[in-house]
Amino acid sequence: MRLLPEDLPKTTIIPNIIKKKKSNRLIGEKSPYLLQHAFNPVDWYPWGEEAFEKALKEDKPIFLSIGYSTCYWCHVMEREVFENQSIADLMNLMVVSIKVDREERPDIDQIYMTALQAMTGNGGWPMSIFMTPDRKPFFTATYIPPDTRYGRIGFSELLHSIYRIWTNRRTTVQETCKKINDLIIESSTPPVSDVSITEHVLTDCFNHFEKSFDVTYGGFSNAPKFPRPSIFNFLFRYYHRTGNCTARDMALTTLQNMAKGGMYDQLGGGFHRYSTDERWHVPHFEKMLYDQAQLVISYLEAFQISQDPFFAQIAREVLAYVERSLMSQGGGFYSAEDAESALMAWYPDKKKEGAFYVWKKSEIDRVLNKKAAKIFEFIYGIKEQGNVLSDPGREFLGENVLHIIHSVEETAHSLHEDTEDVQAYFDIARKELFEKRDQRPKPSIDDKILLSWNGLMISAFARASQVLKDKSYLDEASKAARFLLTVLTEPGTRRLLRRYRDAEAKFEAHLADYAFFIQGLLDLYETSFEIEWLRIAIKLTEEQIGLFYDYSHGGFFDISGNDPTILVRMKEAYDNAEPSGNAIAILNLLRLSQMIGNEQYREIASKSIQCFSKNIENNPFAFSQLLVAIDFSLSKPMQIILAGNQDHPIFRDMLNEIYSRFLPKKIVLFADSAEGQEFLSKHVPFWGTLGLMNGRQAVYICKQYACELPTSDIQTLIRILDRKLEK
C-alpha cells in the first residue's frame, strides 16, 4: 500500500540547518534508526530497565515501536505521527514509549513479531506494540496513520482507546496478555517427534515449489515477490542429488529474470529488497547487505551449474556495489541503503522512494547522444509517459524504472544496427548515466556493522574468489574477518558481540551471529587454506554449543538467555529473508565433522535436525536452508585433500578444476608440511601420511577418509570429479 499524494500531510519543508529541536533520550544511542528519532517530540526511551520501571511506577502501558533505519514506512510513520506535536503530547501523557532497532535486537523483534502474527495474521515494520510494564503485549499493529484512514484506526484515536481499556478493563488486558504469552511460549518450542527425517521431505519440498512456480516470470509467489536465496540453495542441491532438471531450471529462470528486472540496479549493481509486481519490475528500493551476500552465492552457483557468464557478471556487479557503497574503511560491511532519498540537494527533507534510481525520458535524452539514447531506451523499455504500469499511489508517475526488455542482439536486429556497435553504445550509455546519477542526492547508508550479516558477506567474497578466480575477493574477505575479530570481541570473556558502530561494540552475539560468522570462516579456510581460520571456527563452534545448544531436546536457542528482559528463549529453524541460525549452525557442524573427524559434531547436528523433524514434515518448504543441511547429512560428502605448494601452477590448476564445478557436498582440505599439517594431524589419525606424490603436487579424493589413489594429473582429476558429479 502506498500513500496517495492527497493523503500526505501538507507540511512546510524547513532545511535541517535552521531547525532547532530538543533531543530525547535516544541521542545517546549509536543505532542510526534510533538516532533518526532522537529529535522527535516523543519522550522516547531505549529498551531497558529505566523505561520498565517508569511504566510500573506510573502505572502506564508501554508503547513499543520497532523498525530499522532503511524502512520506508517507518519513515512515513515518523513524519506523520512521531513528529506531530499534538500526538507526541498524548503519547508522553498516556504511555511510556520505547524505540528498538530490530537489526540491533532481533531477539526483541522476534518475540513481538510472533505476537503480531498471532494476533493479526500478518507481520511487518514499523511494528507497533502496546504492552504491560512487564513487557507482555496486548495490542499489536504495523503502520498506524495519524488519523483514521485506509481502514486503519488513527494513532490519536487508538491512544485514547488504549488508555480507556488500560484504566477500566485491566482484567481484559491481563487475560489477553496471558493468551498471547502462552502462544509465544508454544511457538518457541518445536513439537517433539521420534520420526526420523528421510529423503522424501526433499521431494515434498520440491513438489511444493514446482506447484507454486511462476512459469512466466519466475519466482514462487504472486506480487509482491521477494528474493529467497535459501530456495535457490535447495533447488540447486535437489538437482545435484536427483538430476531433476526442473529444479535447476526454476532457479536459473528466476535468477535470470530478477537480474533483468528493475529489482536489480541496472547501472550500479546490487539488488533492491523486493518487487512490488509479479514481473520483478518496480522494486521497494532499499538495498540490504544480507540480500547482496546471499544472492552473490546464488549467482555463483548458477554460473557453476550453467557455465553461463551472465550469472558470473551479475555476481561481480553485486560485489562491486558492496565494495563501492557498503564497505567500511576498516574492512567490515555496512548494513543497508535507504529506499528513499532527497529529490534536491538543497531540500534534504523532501524525500521520495526511488528518487535516486528512476528516470524521466527527457533526462536520458539530455545526457546521451541521439543514437546512444535510442539504443539505451529500446533495451530498457523507456517511455515518454513512464514505464511503470502498476502504481496505485502514483508515486512513479512519468518515471521509468530500468529493466531489460530487449537483448543487445534483439536491439541490433530491430534497429538495423551492427551488434558490436550496439554493445559499444550501450556500454557507454550505462557508464554516462551512472556518472550522471551519481551526482544526485544519495540514499542514506545505515553504517552499523552486524556480525551475522558480515559473516554472510565474508562467505560471498570467499566463494567468489574460488569460482571467479580472483584473489582480490579473498583479500576483502580476510580483511573483514580480521576486522570483526578485532572490534566485536568482548574484552575479558573474548566472546563475540553483535553490533559495531562509531567505535562502540555492543550487544551479546546471538546464534545467527556465531553461525554465519563460522560459515564465513570455513569458506575462508577452504579458499586460503590458512589454518588460522579453521582453528578459530572450531573455537567459536565450541562457544556456540556452550551458549545456545539444547542438550535435552536438540537444536539451538536463538539467544543465550542471559538477558532477563526477554520474555522467551526462542528456538527457530524456518527461513526469513536470512537463513535460520539453526540451519547454518547444523550445516557448519556437518562440514566440520567431515573436516576434522569430530563425531560429536555430527551427533549434535543429527539431534538438532531431529528436534525440528515434526515441523519439517508438516511444512518442508518453510525450511529450505535446513533441507540443504539435511541433504548434506543424507550423503557421504566428498573429502578433497590437496597436497603441495599453493603457489605451484599445477596446484592452482587442480583447485580451479574443483571450484569450477558445482559440488555442494564436499569439503576441501590442504596438507602441507607446516602449522596446518600439525594441527590437522591431531584430529585426523592418518593425516601425517598425506603429502606430495613423488615430490609432485597431489590431490586425494576420499569419502569417510577412505581415499582413492592420489593423482598429480589434471586430466585424471577431471575424470574423477566428473564421475563423482554424475553420481
PyMOL commands that set and color helices and strands:
alter all, ss='L'
color gray80, all
select helices_A, chain A and resi 5-7+16-18+25-28+32-36+49-58+72-82+85-94+106-120+155-168+170-188+200-212+229-242+245-260+289-306+309-326+361-367+370-380+408-415+419-437+451-468+471-487+511-528+531-548+581-596+599-611+613-618+620-633+649-659+675-681+687-689+714-726
alter helices_A, ss='H'
color red, helices_A
select strands_A, chain A and resi 44-46+62-67+96-101+127-131+137-141+274-275+283-284+287-288+336-337+340-344+347-353+445-446+449-450+497-501+504-508+638-643+666-671+698-703+706-707
alter strands_A, ss='S'
color yellow, strands_A
deselect
rebuild
show_as cartoon
